[in-house]
Amino acid sequence: MTRRDALRQFGRVAAAVLATAGVGAPVRAATASDVELLDAAAAFRLVARLERDAIVLRWRIADGYYLYRDRVRVTLEPPTVAAGPVRLPAGVRKHDDIFGDVDIWRGEVVARLPLAPSPREAARKVAIRVTSQGCADIGVCYTPNEARLELSADAPEAAPAVAPPRGESLLDALGARPSPRRRTP
Amino acid sequence: MTRTVQLFVFVAVALLALAAGLWWRAETAPADTTVAAPPTPPGLMDVAIQDMDGRAVSLSTWKGKVVVLNFWATWCAPCRREIPDFVKLQTELGPRGVQFVGLALDERGNVGPYLKQVGLNYPSLVGEVDVVDLTKALGNRQAALPYTVILGRDGQIRHAILGGTDIERLRPLLEALL
């Protein structure tokens, strides 16, 4: 290979590296206006299942989103039927310049809340409250979410119910939501 | 080592360093997230949210100024990252008519210590349901944070920013409204 050929070949490689690095284009991360931000319920899908000795919680976290492991709280109603604390799987360590090292969950996550044996298993009925908080990689965070799920032997699997609209609120006052009370026939 | 090989190695290292620098810059820069300004709700300036002392404060308090409504929370890292820049801009542009207003979607017990820590030099209103409702009414459908809305002196929404921003991006938007 002559020196000229070698330099030509090197130039091609260099151009490929620069193109990969995005030289020539404005430097910007993926943005909220580029990506349609999912509702929290779609970004962090939760399903709970009542089993004989535990409640199994399964989150399916959309790509580009994550939950903070340490902000997940699970409480049981009535509390007396729990056989121990909820077992949360390990997260992935993420360094944050504000919060330091935090553990986050991505993808599919399964947690177990052990239950005490029930003498009347067929009639078992429990409810759980699950609090969680997560963010999207594009740089926004969702408000902490609290969901209540009711589980029974007859209906062992449940997802959080969609909260019904509240009554008169600031949204109505601002005209941001049609208020049934103000509609005219 | 021939001169050609030396040249290869030198340029390759330089290119790798450049690529790494560009990647790091893209990863750490706040997202450029100016979104389409939503319509201004007719009663916006009459909305009142409680301050840190529990007193209802109406947005009309700042009528005639360029108002920057910043929705934030202590549990939101990107919110906390941008607030020091807002403090600097309030100092710089406040005398010319810019007024930042924090709207914390949080509990007072969390907000108070943080405000002291950062030396916030602009008012902070705080609430949960009302602040969620207000941010949704201003175009932030998922109530995701941070969310910043800029009102012109006429009280009309001029810009909305979903996600973090910084002094370099905000200053020209505000200057243009003064």
Interface residues (C-beta under 8 A of the other chain):
Chain A: R3 A6 L7 F10 A14 V17 L18 T20 A21 G22 V23 V27 R28 A29 A30 T31 A32 S33 L37 L38 D39 A40 R71 D96 D97 I98 F99 Q133 C135 A136 I138 G139 V140 C141 Y142 T143 P144 R166 S169 L170 L171 A173 L174 G175 A176
Chain B: T4 L7 F8 V11 L15 L16 L18 A19 L22 W23 R25 A26 E27 A29 P30 A31 D32 T33 T34 V35 A36 P41 P42 G43 L44 V47 A73 W75 C76 A77 P78 C79 R80 R81 L105 V129 D130 V132 D133 L134 K136 A137 R141 Q142 A143 A144 L145 P146 Y147 L162 G163 G164
